[in-house]
């Protein structure tokens, strides 16, 4: 069973223009559990729109979005929010960690929002941070961490609630090449160990080649 299935997904915008700007045109995509797929696209091609629709942050004009075998397309806002919180993890180019909290607390907080017992959430946070090599930095706030360490904490936060699907938008694009390579390796190890489905947008063809397969978004189509 596919963890993510997009069927005929289309999306357009009209920012005060006389004609609609078509971003996605009948996109079809399936990703199975344990599969890591690279999404390659030039800037402005619509990859962020595609990720937002896949992660239930936006809705398509047409088509269907299925997560874990359930059609999410026509769910109300509350049910979509609950599904997104429980089933989807997001990673962005910039880590967006909460600066007033420690690394561990940044990983604990999304679990508490999901009703996880505090002691269990703390143990989960420590386990994830250790798995990506920043366990010793658990009590440090983001400002005291390097860029690579901050992004690894962001990876842990995205996986804290054991999602079925991970969506990442240029997750190492803000790092220098050497750090990017190390951090991406940590991400891949984390994804492989959990067996979840992942769609990772990247401009880096070398990183894309390390994933199971690549899809290219061009002129609104995959």
Buried (B, 14 or more C-beta within 10 A) or exposed (E): EBBBBBBEBBBBEEEEEEEEEBBBBBBEBBBEBBBBBBBBBEEEBBBBBBBBBBBBBBBBBBBBBBBBEEEBBEBEEEEBEEBBBBBBBBBBBBBBBEEEBBBBBBBBBBBBEBEBEEEEBBEBBBEBBEBBBBBEBBEBBBEEBEBBBBBBBBBBBBBBBBBBBBBBBBBBBBBEEEBBBBBBBBBBBBBEEBEBBBBBBBEBEEBBEBBEEBBBBEEBEB
